[in-house]
């Protein structure tokens, strides 16, 4: 073979080798590019869903990018062609999740239309190394003025542990209205026009000088209006009693709760769990059921008392539980115990709708009737239930029979009245004069 031909062959071989290297290099670069050029845009959550917001509305934004990570985030508020940069951040290192809580307060914005713009860009090599871009916007009405409250009822004389009814008007549509005292909130219910009615209580655990009853209303933007109103709280006098916890009581009553507290070492320990933890849980459940109510009254006149029954325990009685001569627990009885013959018929105290008819811890078999506006009656320790949830009942209709279910030492009816799930003194509701002076006159505002 000639020397020139051999040289040409070597050159062709080197050329092919270089071509292969070039192809591999291009493929590698393309692979690297496509590896880093993922096409998933960042994902945003947390923009308010309501159409109205206030300067104090807490906006909790979250932006995630699980691919290449975030490069920058910008949030802008635009109003009347004027822009306010609320947030602008760049990240030197990839960030998969960004979160920020912000408000529109102190940004020079006025009560008017408003648009929020959110932009985020990731570190992807796509779009000529510019990355994937998220752009989102939402329009709102900015409202900084709280609703105005004007009272329609002016006399509110309430006993400690008793109930009252307030009527008021609100200057604009609201998402929530009612009466607040300490940690207790009693919802109000809209009637015709801008009128609201609210059953409330001065809850038994509070002392007359503790806290102030106050009407509150929260508008669609989240602004809260508040108003005081005239009220007088009468101190109550309540009984005290000592209840002996006997071995027989533990063996015949508390033994039925063993499955609820299987880790306890003795029936006495089970009793303490029932009397404290289960009681608290049941009363919390009553608060939940209290929200299942009609926005209009379903009852009329005074409430019926179980006939031919003697009163065995009063509302507000402070009970000390004694075991082997020592006080082991203290609780407050927040109903009235009525006893007559065993398995006596139990009439509905007034007309309404059954919202609960089942077992409930310390109350045993219980029926709860809703009378509207958060007012409900409770019938506990029943041996038999004759109604179901959803049933409409009339005053005096038999809804069950007395018994000794739950935490009961003998056959009787535990009768309770509830305002938004908070126990109130039932005696008031048996009194036609009290109802006329404190309730009926304010309910008449509905017709007006």
C-alpha positions in Angstrom: 0.0 0.0 0.0 1.3 3.4 -0.8 2.3 5.7 1.9 -0.2 8.5 0.8 -3.1 6.1 0.8 -2.2 5.0 4.3 -2.1 8.6 5.5 -5.5 9.2 4.0 -6.9 6.2 5.8 -5.6 7.4 9.1 -7.1 10.8 8.5 -10.5 9.3 7.7 -10.3 7.2 10.8 -9.5 10.2 13.0 -12.3 12.1 11.3 -14.8 9.4 12.1 -13.6 9.2 15.6 -13.9 13.0 16.0 -17.4 12.9 14.5 -18.5 10.2 16.9 -17.0 12.3 19.8 -18.8 15.3 18.5 -22.1 13.4 18.3 -21.6 12.1 21.8 -20.7 15.5 23.1 -23.8 17.0 21.5 -26.0 14.2 22.8 -24.5 14.6 26.3 -25.0 18.3 26.2 -28.6 17.8 25.0 -29.1 15.2 27.7 -27.8 17.6 30.3 -30.0 20.4 28.9 -33.1 18.3 28.8 -32.3 17.0 32.3 -32.2 20.5 33.6 -34.9 21.8 31.3 -37.9 20.3 33.1 -41.1 21.9 32.1 -43.1 22.0 35.3 -44.2 25.4 36.4 -44.2 26.4 40.1 -47.5 25.8 42.0 -49.3 28.5 44.0 -51.8 28.2 46.8 -53.2 30.5 49.5 -54.8 33.4 47.6 -58.0 34.4 49.4 -61.1 32.8 47.9 -63.6 35.4 49.1 -64.4 38.4 46.9 -63.9 40.9 49.8 -60.8 41.3 52.0 -59.7 43.8 54.6 -56.3 45.3 55.2 -55.9 42.9 58.1 -56.9 39.8 56.2 -54.1 37.3 56.7 -52.9 36.0 53.3 -50.8 32.8 53.6 -49.1 32.2 50.3 -47.3 29.0 49.4 -45.3 28.3 46.2 -43.7 25.0 45.5 -41.4 23.7 42.8 -40.3 20.1 43.2 -38.2 20.1 40.1 -35.4 22.6 39.8 -36.4 24.7 42.7 -37.5 28.4 42.9 -35.3 31.2 41.7 -37.5 34.2 42.5 -40.9 35.3 43.9 -42.7 38.6 43.5 -46.1 39.7 44.8 -47.7 43.0 43.7 -50.9 44.8 44.7 -52.4 47.0 41.9 -55.0 49.6 42.5 -56.0 52.4 40.2 -53.0 51.8 38.0 -50.7 52.2 41.0 -48.6 49.2 42.0 -47.2 48.3 45.4 -44.5 45.6 45.6 -45.5 43.6 48.7 -42.8 40.9 48.3 -39.8 40.5 46.1 -37.3 37.8 46.9 -34.5 36.0 44.9 -32.8 32.8 46.0 -29.1 32.0 45.6 -29.9 28.3 46.2 -32.8 26.3 44.9 -35.8 26.4 47.1 -38.5 23.8 46.8 -41.1 25.5 49.0 -41.6 29.2 49.8 -44.2 30.4 52.3 -45.2 33.9 53.4 -47.8 35.4 55.6 -48.7 39.0 54.7 -51.5 41.6 55.0 -52.3 44.7 53.1 -52.1 47.0 56.1 -49.9 50.0 55.9 -49.5 49.9 52.2 -51.3 53.0 51.3 -54.2 51.2 49.7 -57.8 52.6 49.8 -61.2 51.0 50.0 -61.7 50.1 46.3 -61.1 47.4 43.8 -57.7 45.6 44.1 -55.8 43.1 42.1 -53.0 40.9 43.5 -50.3 39.6 41.1 -48.1 36.7 42.0 -45.1 35.8 39.9 -42.6 33.0 40.5 -39.7 31.6 38.4 -37.8 28.4 38.8 -34.2 27.4 38.0 -35.1 25.2 35.0 -32.9 25.6 31.8 -36.0 25.8 29.7 -36.9 28.9 27.8 -33.3 29.7 27.1 -32.3 29.3 30.7 -35.0 31.7 31.8 -36.9 28.9 33.6 -40.6 28.1 34.0 -42.7 31.1 35.1 -45.8 31.1 37.2 -48.1 34.1 36.9 -51.4 34.4 38.8 -53.7 37.2 39.7 -56.9 37.6 41.6 -59.3 40.6 42.0 -60.9 41.7 45.3 -62.8 44.5 46.9 -60.8 46.0 49.7 -62.9 47.0 52.7 -61.5 48.4 55.9 -64.8 49.5 57.6 -66.3 47.3 60.2 -70.1 46.8 60.3 -72.1 49.1 62.5 -74.3 47.5 65.1 -77.5 49.1 66.5 -79.5 47.5 69.4 -83.2 46.9 69.0 -83.6 45.5 72.6 -82.7 47.6 75.6 -83.4 45.6 78.8 -81.4 42.4 79.5 -81.7 41.2 83.1 -80.0 37.8 83.2 -79.4 35.5 86.1 -76.1 33.8 86.6 -76.5 30.6 84.6 -79.6 32.0 83.1 -80.7 33.0 79.5 -81.5 36.2 77.7 -82.5 37.3 74.2 -81.0 40.3 72.4 -82.1 41.9 69.1 -79.9 44.1 67.0 -79.4 45.4 63.4 -76.2 45.3 61.3 -75.4 47.8 58.6 -74.2 45.3 56.0 -74.3 41.6 55.2 -72.1 39.6 57.6 -70.6 36.2 57.8 -71.0 35.9 61.6 -72.8 37.8 64.3 -73.6 37.1 67.9 -72.7 37.8 71.6 -69.3 37.1 73.1 -68.3 36.8 76.7 -64.8 35.4 77.6 -64.5 32.1 75.6 -68.2 31.7 75.0 -69.8 32.8 71.7 -73.5 32.7 71.1 -74.5 32.9 67.4 -77.2 35.3 66.3 -79.6 34.4 63.5 -80.7 36.7 60.7 -84.4 37.5 60.4 -86.1 39.8 57.9 -84.0 42.6 56.6 -81.0 43.5 58.8 -82.5 42.2 62.0 -80.7 39.6 64.1 -81.9 37.7 67.1 -79.5 36.1 69.6 -80.2 33.8 72.6 -77.4 34.2 75.0 -76.4 33.2 78.5 -74.3 34.4 81.3 -72.6 31.0 81.6 -72.6 29.3 85.0 -68.8 29.0 85.4 -68.4 32.8 85.3 -69.0 35.1 88.2 -71.2 38.2 87.7 -68.2 40.6 87.7 -66.2 38.5 85.2 -66.1 39.6 81.6 -68.6 41.7 79.6 -71.3 40.6 77.2 -70.6 42.2 73.9 -72.3 42.1 70.5 -69.9 41.3 67.6 -70.4 41.1 63.8 -67.9 40.1 61.2 -68.4 41.2 57.6 -67.6 39.4 54.4 -64.1 41.1 54.3 -63.3 40.0 57.9 -63.7 43.3 59.6 -65.2 43.0 63.1 -67.6 45.4 64.6 -68.3 45.5 68.3 -71.0 47.0 70.5 -71.7 47.0 74.2 -75.3 46.8 75.4 -77.1 47.4 78.6 -77.4 44.3 80.8 -77.7 43.4 84.5 -76.4 40.1 85.9 -78.2 38.8 88.9 -76.0 36.6 91.2 -77.4 33.1 91.8 -77.5 31.0 94.9 -76.8 27.4 94.3 -77.0 24.2 96.4 -74.1 22.1 97.5 -74.3 18.4 98.1 -72.2 15.4 98.9 -72.6 12.2 96.8 -71.2 9.0 98.2 -69.4 6.8 95.7 -70.1 3.3 97.0 -68.7 0.0 96.0 -72.1 -1.0 94.8 -72.3 2.0 92.5 -68.9 1.2 91.1 -69.9 -2.5 90.4 -73.4 -1.8 89.0 -72.9 1.6 87.1 -69.2 2.3 86.5 -68.5 -1.2 85.4 -70.5 -0.3 82.2 -67.8 2.3 81.3 -64.8 -0.1 81.6 -64.6 -0.5 77.8 -64.3 3.3 77.4 -61.2 3.4 79.7 -59.6 0.0 79.4 -56.2 1.1 80.7 -57.4 2.0 84.2 -56.4 -0.1 87.2 -59.7 0.0 89.1 -63.3 0.9 88.8 -62.6 4.0 91.0 -60.1 5.2 88.4 -62.7 4.5 85.7 -65.2 6.6 87.6 -62.8 9.6 87.8 -62.2 9.4 84.1 -65.9 9.3 83.4 -66.7 12.1 85.8 -64.0 14.4 84.4 -62.9 13.5 80.9 -66.1 12.0 79.5 -68.2 14.7 81.1 -66.1 17.4 79.5 -66.2 15.6 76.1 -70.0 15.3 76.3 -70.4 19.0 77.1 -68.2 19.8 74.2 -70.4 17.6 72.0 -73.4 19.6 73.2 -71.8 22.8 71.9 -71.4 21.1 68.5 -75.1 20.0 68.4 -76.1 23.5 69.5 -75.1 24.7 66.0 -77.7 22.3 64.4 -80.6 24.7 64.8 -83.4 26.5 62.9 -82.9 30.2 62.2 -86.5 30.8 63.3 -88.4 29.9 66.5 -90.1 26.5 66.4 -91.9 26.8 69.8 -94.4 28.9 71.7 -95.5 29.5 75.3 -93.9 28.1 78.4 -92.1 24.8 78.4 -93.7 21.8 80.1 -92.3 20.2 83.2 -92.6 16.4 83.5 -95.9 15.8 85.3 -96.1 14.2 88.7 -92.3 14.2 89.2 -90.4 15.5 92.2 -87.3 17.5 91.9 -84.3 15.6 93.1 -81.4 17.9 92.1 -81.3 21.5 91.1 -79.5 23.4 88.4 -76.0 24.6 89.5 -75.7 22.3 92.5 -72.0 21.9 93.4 -71.4 18.2 94.0 -68.6 16.7 96.1 -68.0 13.0 95.4 -67.0 11.1 98.5 -65.3 7.7 98.6 -64.5 6.0 101.9 -64.8 9.3 103.7 -62.6 11.4 101.4 -63.6 13.9 98.7 -62.2 12.5 95.4 -63.8 14.9 92.9 -66.1 17.9 92.4 -68.4 18.8 89.6 -71.4 21.0 88.9 -74.8 19.6 88.0 -76.2 21.6 85.1 -79.7 20.4 84.7 -82.7 19.4 86.9 -83.3 15.8 88.0 -86.9 14.8 88.1 -88.1 11.5 89.5 -91.5 9.8 89.6 -92.3 6.2 88.9 -89.8 3.9 87.0 -90.0 4.1 83.2 -92.3 7.1 83.4 -93.4 8.7 80.1 -91.3 11.7 79.1 -93.2 14.5 77.2 -91.5 17.0 74.8 -91.3 20.3 76.8 -92.2 22.2 73.7 -92.5 21.8 69.9 -89.4 21.5 67.8 -87.3 19.1 65.8 -85.2 16.2 67.1 -81.5 16.8 66.4 -80.1 13.9 68.5 -81.5 10.6 69.8 -78.7 8.2 70.8 -76.2 7.3 73.5 -74.0 10.1 74.8 -71.6 9.1 77.6 -72.7 10.3 81.1 -76.1 11.1 79.8 -76.8 7.6 78.6 -79.7 7.4 76.2 -80.5 11.0 75.4 -82.9 13.0 73.2 -82.2 16.7 72.2 -84.9 18.8 70.6 -84.1 22.0 68.8 -86.6 24.9 69.3 -84.8 27.3 67.0 -82.3 30.2 67.4 -79.9 27.9 69.3 -82.5 27.0 72.0 -82.6 23.3 72.7 -84.0 20.9 75.4 -82.2 17.8 76.6 -83.7 14.6 78.1 -81.2 12.2 79.6 -80.8 8.7 81.2 -83.8 7.4 79.2 -84.6 3.7 79.1 -86.5 4.0 75.9 -86.4 6.5 73.0 -89.5 6.9 70.8 -88.2 9.5 68.2 -85.5 9.8 65.7 -83.3 12.7 64.4 -85.3 14.8 62.0 -88.6 14.1 63.6 -90.9 17.1 64.2 -92.5 16.9 67.6 -95.2 18.8 69.3 -95.5 20.1 72.8 -96.4 17.2 75.2 -95.7 14.4 72.7 -94.2 11.4 74.4 -90.5 11.0 73.2 -89.4 8.2 75.5 -89.3 6.8 79.1 -87.2 7.6 82.1 -84.4 5.2 83.1 -81.0 4.9 84.7 -78.7 4.8 81.7 -75.3 6.5 81.7 -74.0 8.0 84.9 -77.2 7.6 86.9 -77.7 6.0 90.3 -81.4 5.4 89.8 -84.4 5.8 87.5 -85.0 9.5 86.8 -85.1 12.2 84.1 -82.2 14.6 83.8 -83.9 17.6 82.1 -81.7 20.4 80.6 -82.1 23.6 78.6 -79.3 24.7 76.3 -78.5 27.9 74.6 -76.1 27.1 71.7 -75.0 24.1 73.6 -74.4 25.9 76.9 -76.6 24.7 79.8 -79.0 27.3 81.3 -81.4 27.1 84.2 -84.5 25.2 83.0 -86.7 26.8 85.8 -86.9 30.0 83.8 -88.4 28.2 80.8 -91.2 26.7 83.0 -92.2 30.3 84.0 -94.7 31.9 81.7 -94.2 35.3 83.3 -90.4 35.2 82.8 -90.8 34.2 79.1 -93.3 37.0 78.6 -91.1 39.6 80.2 -87.7 38.5 78.7 -88.3 36.7 75.5 -91.7 37.1 73.9 -91.5 40.9 73.5 -88.3 40.6 71.6 -89.5 37.8 69.4 -92.4 40.1 68.4 -89.8 42.2 66.5 -89.8 39.4 63.8 -93.4 40.3 62.9 -92.7 44.0 62.9 
